[in-house]
Structures are given as structure tokens and as C-alpha cells.
Amino acid sequence: MSPNPPFTYTPPDTPLDVIHLDDQILAINKPSGLLSVPGKAMEHRDCLETRVKAVYVDALLVHRLDMDTSGVMVFGIGKHAQRHISSQFQKRQLEKTYVARVSGHVVDDTGKVDLPLIVDWPNRPLQMVDHVRGKPSVTDWAVLVREDAVTRMELRPKTGRSHQLRVHMLELGHPILGDRFYGDAEVIAAADRLQLHAQTLRMRHPDGGAWLTLTAPSPF
């Protein structure tokens, strides 16, 4: 595992990519390199939440994506929608699908990683497997395509732990390309960004409960 490297925050200067908007839900395709919420330092104030609220004043945060991860991020329009969607996250009633490109060829076609995770306090924000103190963390996975020394994977997290997919792929023996936290020098150099994208989020609409599938095509 690589040490936490020096980092300069240079968020992408791109317009909001709205993939869905109605009177209850706003869904944005978050770019890689942009924080979901403000950091403590002044230079880390720019984030998706701030950009969204500058345009959609009633939009309320529901969940987060890692700064390096791109893809579907949903906001509730008003308190009722925020509570409804937040409850679905807490009760694990949503279906989340990610796409990742990982180092090496994964041998099996499908599988599951069931390894409990906890923060690695001396190396925050890194996470680690801990079978005694860790919180349950489960990821289903399937191979999409085997490329040259790379495997494109579909990842379906059943829990929502911090860095869950990064650590689970590392423990599988196939770290995600471009992962500056968990990859070695070769893995980091293999891509100009973390090759992890939140492609779909399937949820119940707060108004009536019909299923809604939000999709952002993978940029890699």
C-alpha cells in the first residue's frame, strides 16, 4: 500500500452535468477530482455541493462519492425528498453499480468480497481490513472485459463504507488503476485518474415510490 502522497487540490473547472431533475430529485454526474462536500481548508471549499446549491438552492445533500470517483450523485429537492432518499441509503434499499478498471487479469468471472473495514487511523483517510473491529463490508463483482493486463469490472457494493471498492479490489489482488492511495507506482502511473465510476443508481422516487434508474456513462 502506498503512503498518503502529497496532494494539491485542483478541481476540474467544468459545468454541472445534470442527468436528472424533477421537483424531488436532482442527479449530477460528478467529475473525478471534485470533492463532494467542502473540506476544512479554504482551498478545499470548492465542491459539488457548493456548486449545486449555487444553482439549485433547495437541493440537499444525501450521500457522497470519493473525490477521485466520478459518476451518479443524487440530491433531494427539499427536506421530504432528502429524508426519503437518505432512508433508502441507510436501509440498503438502493442498487448501486460501479465500473472499474483493475490491474491484471481477474481469473474468475464473478465473485464476492466480504471483508470488514475500519479506518487506518495513523494513515487517514486510508481504510483497512480488520476482522475484529471492522464494520461489515460486502461487494459483488463480475468481469466485463479482460484487456491487455487489465480487467474491466462491474462492482455492486452491498454496503457503503469509505473506500470500500478500492480496498476490496486491493484485497482481491487487483488494485484499481490510478489509485493514489492503495496502488503502487505502476498502478498509479497506469491511468491519469482513478478508474472508478458510479455508473447507475436505482432507487425509489420520493413521490409515489416508483423505481427510478439514474445513469452516467463511464468516461473510460
C-alpha positions as YAML, in Angstrom:
chain: A
units: angstrom
residues:
- id: 1
  name: MET
  ca: [0.00, 0.00, 0.00]
- id: 2
  name: SER
  ca: [1.37, 3.41, -0.93]
- id: 3
  name: PRO
  ca: [1.71, 6.14, 1.74]
- id: 4
  name: ASN
  ca: [-0.65, 9.08, 1.61]
- id: 5
  name: PRO
  ca: [1.05, 11.19, -1.08]
- id: 6
  name: PRO
  ca: [1.41, 15.00, -1.14]
- id: 7
  name: PHE
  ca: [-1.71, 16.45, -2.73]
- id: 8
  name: THR
  ca: [-2.68, 19.74, -4.34]
- id: 9
  name: TYR
  ca: [-6.40, 20.22, -4.87]
- id: 10
  name: THR
  ca: [-7.08, 21.34, -8.44]
- id: 11
  name: PRO
  ca: [-10.78, 20.62, -9.08]
- id: 12
  name: PRO
  ca: [-11.94, 20.49, -12.71]
- id: 13
  name: ASP
  ca: [-13.50, 23.71, -13.97]
- id: 14
  name: THR
  ca: [-16.47, 22.13, -15.71]
- id: 15
  name: PRO
  ca: [-20.20, 22.98, -15.72]
- id: 16
  name: LEU
  ca: [-22.70, 20.87, -13.81]
- id: 17
  name: ASP
  ca: [-23.61, 17.73, -15.75]
- id: 18
  name: VAL
  ca: [-27.28, 17.26, -14.83]
- id: 19
  name: ILE
  ca: [-28.57, 13.78, -15.66]
- id: 20
  name: HIS
  ca: [-31.98, 14.07, -13.97]
- id: 21
  name: LEU
  ca: [-34.08, 16.86, -12.49]
- id: 22
  name: ASP
  ca: [-37.64, 16.93, -11.22]
- id: 23
  name: ASP
  ca: [-39.40, 18.50, -8.23]
- id: 24
  name: GLN
  ca: [-37.93, 15.88, -5.82]
- id: 25
  name: ILE
  ca: [-34.61, 14.71, -7.24]
- id: 26
  name: LEU
  ca: [-31.51, 16.26, -8.75]
- id: 27
  name: ALA
  ca: [-28.88, 13.86, -10.09]
- id: 28
  name: ILE
  ca: [-25.45, 15.04, -11.19]
- id: 29
  name: ASN
  ca: [-22.62, 13.24, -12.98]
- id: 30
  name: LYS
  ca: [-19.78, 14.23, -10.63]
- id: 31
  name: PRO
  ca: [-16.39, 14.59, -12.30]
- id: 32
  name: SER
  ca: [-13.30, 12.90, -10.92]
- id: 33
  name: GLY
  ca: [-11.15, 15.31, -8.92]
- id: 34
  name: LEU
  ca: [-14.01, 17.28, -7.33]
- id: 35
  name: LEU
  ca: [-14.84, 16.95, -3.64]
- id: 36
  name: SER
  ca: [-18.44, 16.03, -2.82]
- id: 37
  name: VAL
  ca: [-18.54, 18.38, 0.19]
- id: 38
  name: PRO
  ca: [-16.28, 21.22, 1.38]
- id: 39
  name: GLY
  ca: [-13.01, 20.38, 3.09]
- id: 40
  name: LYS
  ca: [-11.80, 22.17, 6.22]
- id: 41
  name: ALA
  ca: [-9.13, 24.25, 4.49]
- id: 42
  name: MET
  ca: [-10.18, 27.32, 2.49]
- id: 43
  name: GLU
  ca: [-8.52, 25.91, -0.64]
- id: 44
  name: HIS
  ca: [-10.79, 22.86, -0.33]
- id: 45
  name: ARG
  ca: [-14.09, 24.80, -0.23]
- id: 46
  name: ASP
  ca: [-14.93, 24.24, -3.89]
- id: 47
  name: CYS
  ca: [-17.04, 21.08, -4.16]
- id: 48
  name: LEU
  ca: [-20.06, 19.61, -5.88]
- id: 49
  name: GLU
  ca: [-22.42, 20.53, -3.03]
- id: 50
  name: THR
  ca: [-21.39, 24.19, -3.19]
- id: 51
  name: ARG
  ca: [-21.67, 24.30, -6.98]
- id: 52
  name: VAL
  ca: [-25.10, 22.64, -6.89]
- id: 53
  name: LYS
  ca: [-26.53, 24.93, -4.22]
- id: 54
  name: ALA
  ca: [-25.38, 27.99, -6.17]
- id: 55
  name: VAL
  ca: [-27.85, 26.98, -8.89]
- id: 56
  name: TYR
  ca: [-30.42, 24.79, -7.09]
- id: 57
  name: VAL
  ca: [-30.94, 26.47, -3.71]
- id: 58
  name: ASP
  ca: [-33.35, 23.78, -2.43]
- id: 59
  name: ALA
  ca: [-31.03, 20.84, -3.24]
- id: 60
  name: LEU
  ca: [-29.91, 18.96, -0.13]
- id: 61
  name: LEU
  ca: [-27.02, 16.53, 0.22]
- id: 62
  name: VAL
  ca: [-27.90, 12.84, 0.59]
- id: 63
  name: HIS
  ca: [-24.63, 10.95, 0.09]
- id: 64
  name: ARG
  ca: [-21.06, 11.38, -1.09]
- id: 65
  name: LEU
  ca: [-18.61, 9.99, -3.60]
- id: 66
  name: ASP
  ca: [-14.85, 9.93, -3.07]
- id: 67
  name: MET
  ca: [-13.14, 12.93, -4.64]
- id: 68
  name: ASP
  ca: [-11.35, 10.70, -7.18]
- id: 69
  name: THR
  ca: [-14.52, 8.78, -8.12]
- id: 70
  name: SER
  ca: [-16.83, 10.06, -10.84]
- id: 71
  name: GLY
  ca: [-20.45, 9.30, -11.55]
- id: 72
  name: VAL
  ca: [-24.02, 9.48, -10.29]
- id: 73
  name: MET
  ca: [-24.58, 11.60, -7.20]
- id: 74
  name: VAL
  ca: [-28.13, 12.42, -6.12]
- id: 75
  name: PHE
  ca: [-29.55, 15.34, -4.13]
- id: 76
  name: GLY
  ca: [-33.01, 15.66, -2.61]
- id: 77
  name: ILE
  ca: [-35.05, 18.72, -3.52]
- id: 78
  name: GLY
  ca: [-36.43, 19.73, -0.13]
- id: 79
  name: LYS
  ca: [-36.43, 18.02, 3.26]
- id: 80
  name: HIS
  ca: [-39.02, 15.33, 2.44]
- id: 81
  name: ALA
  ca: [-37.05, 14.07, -0.55]
- id: 82
  name: GLN
  ca: [-33.77, 14.22, 1.38]
- id: 83
  name: ARG
  ca: [-35.20, 12.12, 4.23]
- id: 84
  name: HIS
  ca: [-36.79, 9.61, 1.85]
- id: 85
  name: ILE
  ca: [-33.64, 9.05, -0.18]
- id: 86
  name: SER
  ca: [-31.39, 9.05, 2.90]
- id: 87
  name: SER
  ca: [-33.57, 6.31, 4.42]
- id: 88
  name: GLN
  ca: [-33.07, 4.17, 1.31]
- id: 89
  name: PHE
  ca: [-29.30, 4.53, 1.68]
- id: 90
  name: GLN
  ca: [-29.41, 3.70, 5.38]
- id: 91
  name: LYS
  ca: [-31.65, 0.66, 4.86]
- id: 92
  name: ARG
  ca: [-29.64, -0.51, 1.82]
- id: 93
  name: GLN
  ca: [-32.71, -0.42, -0.40]
- id: 94
  name: LEU
  ca: [-30.85, 1.09, -3.35]
- id: 95
  name: GLU
  ca: [-28.98, -0.70, -6.12]
- id: 96
  name: LYS
  ca: [-25.58, 0.79, -6.97]
- id: 97
  name: THR
  ca: [-23.41, -0.26, -9.90]
- id: 98
  name: TYR
  ca: [-19.85, 0.90, -10.48]
- id: 99
  name: VAL
  ca: [-17.43, 0.30, -13.33]
- id: 100
  name: ALA
  ca: [-13.72, -0.07, -12.60]
- id: 101
  name: ARG
  ca: [-10.56, -0.99, -14.47]
- id: 102
  name: VAL
  ca: [-8.22, -3.01, -12.29]
- id: 103
  name: SER
  ca: [-4.65, -4.20, -12.63]
- id: 104
  name: GLY
  ca: [-4.10, -7.69, -14.04]
- id: 105
  name: HIS
  ca: [-6.47, -10.38, -15.23]
- id: 106
  name: VAL
  ca: [-9.12, -11.50, -12.75]
- id: 107
  name: VAL
  ca: [-9.38, -15.26, -13.15]
- id: 108
  name: ASP
  ca: [-12.98, -15.95, -12.13]
- id: 109
  name: ASP
  ca: [-15.93, -14.36, -13.92]
- id: 110
  name: THR
  ca: [-17.91, -13.43, -10.80]
- id: 111
  name: GLY
  ca: [-17.37, -13.32, -7.08]
- id: 112
  name: LYS
  ca: [-17.94, -11.61, -3.76]
- id: 113
  name: VAL
  ca: [-15.61, -9.81, -1.36]
- id: 114
  name: ASP
  ca: [-16.84, -9.93, 2.23]
- id: 115
  name: LEU
  ca: [-14.21, -8.21, 4.38]
- id: 116
  name: PRO
  ca: [-14.92, -5.82, 7.30]
- id: 117
  name: LEU
  ca: [-13.32, -2.38, 7.10]
- id: 118
  name: ILE
  ca: [-12.14, 0.23, 9.58]
- id: 119
  name: VAL
  ca: [-10.22, 3.48, 9.26]
- id: 120
  name: ASP
  ca: [-6.44, 3.12, 9.43]
- id: 121
  name: TRP
  ca: [-6.06, 5.93, 11.98]
- id: 122
  name: PRO
  ca: [-2.32, 6.64, 11.58]
- id: 123
  name: ASN
  ca: [-2.84, 6.86, 7.82]
- id: 124
  name: ARG
  ca: [-6.22, 8.58, 7.50]
- id: 125
  name: PRO
  ca: [-8.19, 8.65, 5.23]
- id: 126
  name: LEU
  ca: [-6.98, 5.15, 4.32]
- id: 127
  name: GLN
  ca: [-9.10, 2.18, 5.36]
- id: 128
  name: MET
  ca: [-8.02, -1.36, 6.18]
- id: 129
  name: VAL
  ca: [-9.44, -4.81, 6.77]
- id: 130
  name: ASP
  ca: [-10.00, -5.61, 10.44]
- id: 131
  name: HIS
  ca: [-11.85, -8.84, 11.32]
- id: 132
  name: VAL
  ca: [-12.27, -7.81, 14.96]
- id: 133
  name: ARG
  ca: [-13.24, -4.12, 14.87]
- id: 134
  name: GLY
  ca: [-14.19, -3.60, 11.22]
- id: 135
  name: LYS
  ca: [-17.71, -2.87, 10.01]
- id: 136
  name: PRO
  ca: [-19.34, -5.39, 7.64]
- id: 137
  name: SER
  ca: [-18.44, -4.60, 4.02]
- id: 138
  name: VAL
  ca: [-19.64, -6.62, 1.04]
- id: 139
  name: THR
  ca: [-19.06, -6.18, -2.69]
- id: 140
  name: ASP
  ca: [-20.36, -8.37, -5.52]
- id: 141
  name: TRP
  ca: [-18.29, -8.24, -8.68]
- id: 142
  name: ALA
  ca: [-18.32, -9.51, -12.26]
- id: 143
  name: VAL
  ca: [-15.79, -9.35, -15.08]
- id: 144
  name: LEU
  ca: [-16.95, -7.30, -18.05]
- id: 145
  name: VAL
  ca: [-13.89, -7.41, -20.32]
- id: 146
  name: ARG
  ca: [-10.31, -8.67, -19.99]
- id: 147
  name: GLU
  ca: [-7.99, -6.22, -21.72]
- id: 148
  name: ASP
  ca: [-4.19, -6.27, -22.01]
- id: 149
  name: ALA
  ca: [-3.06, -6.79, -18.40]
- id: 150
  name: VAL
  ca: [-6.24, -5.03, -17.24]
- id: 151
  name: THR
  ca: [-9.74, -6.21, -16.30]
- id: 152
  name: ARG
  ca: [-12.85, -4.08, -16.63]
- id: 153
  name: MET
  ca: [-15.14, -4.92, -13.73]
- id: 154
  name: GLU
  ca: [-18.73, -4.33, -12.69]
- id: 155
  name: LEU
  ca: [-18.88, -3.72, -8.93]
- id: 156
  name: ARG
  ca: [-22.07, -3.83, -6.87]
- id: 157
  name: PRO
  ca: [-21.46, -2.71, -3.28]
- id: 158
  name: LYS
  ca: [-23.98, -4.03, -0.79]
- id: 159
  name: THR
  ca: [-22.66, -1.71, 1.91]
- id: 160
  name: GLY
  ca: [-21.35, 1.84, 1.67]
- id: 161
  name: ARG
  ca: [-18.08, 2.01, 3.58]
- id: 162
  name: SER
  ca: [-15.46, 4.62, 2.84]
- id: 163
  name: HIS
  ca: [-13.01, 3.42, 0.17]
- id: 164
  name: GLN
  ca: [-14.82, 0.06, 0.16]
- id: 165
  name: LEU
  ca: [-14.34, -0.71, -3.52]
- id: 166
  name: ARG
  ca: [-10.72, 0.41, -3.53]
- id: 167
  name: VAL
  ca: [-9.79, -1.79, -0.57]
- id: 168
  name: HIS
  ca: [-11.84, -4.77, -1.72]
- id: 169
  name: MET
  ca: [-10.19, -4.76, -5.14]
- id: 170
  name: LEU
  ca: [-6.78, -4.44, -3.47]
- id: 171
  name: GLU
  ca: [-7.58, -7.43, -1.26]
- id: 172
  name: LEU
  ca: [-8.71, -9.34, -4.35]
- id: 173
  name: GLY
  ca: [-5.18, -8.78, -5.67]
- id: 174
  name: HIS
  ca: [-6.24, -6.36, -8.40]
- id: 175
  name: PRO
  ca: [-5.99, -2.70, -7.30]
- id: 176
  name: ILE
  ca: [-7.92, -0.10, -9.27]
- id: 177
  name: LEU
  ca: [-5.80, 1.71, -11.85]
- id: 178
  name: GLY
  ca: [-4.82, 5.24, -10.90]
- id: 179
  name: ASP
  ca: [-5.43, 4.66, -7.19]
- id: 180
  name: ARG
  ca: [-3.02, 7.05, -5.48]
- id: 181
  name: PHE
  ca: [-3.92, 5.71, -2.02]
- id: 182
  name: TYR
  ca: [-3.76, 1.94, -2.46]
- id: 183
  name: GLY
  ca: [-1.81, 1.39, -5.66]
- id: 184
  name: ASP
  ca: [1.93, 1.00, -6.13]
- id: 185
  name: ALA
  ca: [3.88, 3.26, -8.53]
- id: 186
  name: GLU
  ca: [2.97, 1.14, -11.55]
- id: 187
  name: VAL
  ca: [-0.75, 1.14, -10.73]
- id: 188
  name: ILE
  ca: [-0.76, 4.90, -10.11]
- id: 189
  name: ALA
  ca: [1.07, 5.59, -13.38]
- id: 190
  name: ALA
  ca: [-1.30, 3.35, -15.37]
- id: 191
  name: ALA
  ca: [-4.07, 5.97, -15.52]
- id: 192
  name: ASP
  ca: [-4.38, 9.73, -15.21]
- id: 193
  name: ARG
  ca: [-7.28, 9.36, -12.76]
- id: 194
  name: LEU
  ca: [-8.85, 6.73, -10.53]
- id: 195
  name: GLN
  ca: [-10.55, 4.28, -12.86]
- id: 196
  name: LEU
  ca: [-13.71, 4.02, -10.75]
- id: 197
  name: HIS
  ca: [-17.09, 5.36, -11.87]
- id: 198
  name: ALA
  ca: [-20.54, 5.23, -10.26]
- id: 199
  name: GLN
  ca: [-22.47, 4.27, -13.36]
- id: 200
  name: THR
  ca: [-26.02, 3.60, -12.12]
- id: 201
  name: LEU
  ca: [-28.13, 4.23, -9.05]
- id: 202
  name: ARG
  ca: [-31.55, 2.58, -8.85]
- id: 203
  name: MET
  ca: [-33.86, 3.97, -6.19]
- id: 204
  name: ARG
  ca: [-37.46, 4.60, -5.25]
- id: 205
  name: HIS
  ca: [-38.83, 8.00, -6.17]
- id: 206
  name: PRO
  ca: [-39.87, 10.00, -3.07]
- id: 207
  name: ASP
  ca: [-43.15, 10.90, -4.78]
- id: 208
  name: GLY
  ca: [-45.06, 7.63, -5.17]
- id: 209
  name: GLY
  ca: [-42.24, 5.12, -4.77]
- id: 210
  name: ALA
  ca: [-41.79, 4.11, -8.43]
- id: 211
  name: TRP
  ca: [-38.35, 2.75, -9.31]
- id: 212
  name: LEU
  ca: [-36.02, 5.26, -10.96]
- id: 213
  name: THR
  ca: [-32.71, 4.34, -12.58]
- id: 214
  name: LEU
  ca: [-30.14, 7.12, -12.87]
- id: 215
  name: THR
  ca: [-27.26, 6.51, -15.29]
- id: 216
  name: ALA
  ca: [-23.99, 8.24, -16.16]
- id: 217
  name: PRO
  ca: [-21.98, 6.50, -18.90]
- id: 218
  name: SER
  ca: [-18.43, 5.58, -17.96]
- id: 219
  name: PRO
  ca: [-15.83, 8.10, -19.22]
- id: 220
  name: PHE
  ca: [-13.14, 5.41, -19.55]
...
